[in-house]
């Protein structure tokens, strides 16, 4: 490895899903519940928290 970050395919899919649900007008809490009920988890294997989902949504808006 050359020290560069590489995108993880599963994380990219989750990010795209959060963006799509947000574009459909769902509030962050509803997105968090939806992801949890669908079995989506973070790197630790636990369900994503509201804070994590908010960060994903915010980063998509700023392009960061």
N, C-alpha and C positions, 0 to 999 in steps of 0.2 A: 504494500500500500504506500502511496505517496503522500499521505497526510491530508488529502482532500476529502471533503465530505461527499458521499455519494447518496443519491436519493434511494429510499427504500420503496419498492413497488407497493407494498401494503399500506404504508403511510401516505403515499400519493393518492391511493384510492380513497382512503378515509378523508383526506383533505378535500378532494373533489366532491365527495358526498356531503361534507359539511357545507361547502360553498353552494352546492345545489339546493340543499334544504334551506339554507339561509336565503337564497334567491327566491325560493317559493314562499318566503315570508314567515317561516317558523321561528319562534323565539329560541334563544340559546338553551333554555331548560328543556324544551320539547326535543331539540336536536340531541341533547345529552341523553334523554330517556330513550329516544329512538335508537341511538347507537348501542346503548346498553342492552335494550331488548333484542337487538339483532346480534348480540354477542361480540361486538367490536371492543377490543381492548388495546391498551397502550403497550409500551415496551415492557412494563413490569408484569403484564398479564392481567392487570385489573382494568375495570371499566374506566373510560375516560371521565374526568371530572368536569364540572361546569367551567372551571378556570382554564383547563386545557382546551376545551371546545371554544371558549371565548378567544383564546390566543390564536387558535387555528383560523377562526373567522376574521379576526383583526388583521392577521398577517396577509390574508388573501386580499383584504381591502387596500392595504398600503403597498402591496407588491413586494414586501420585504422578504 
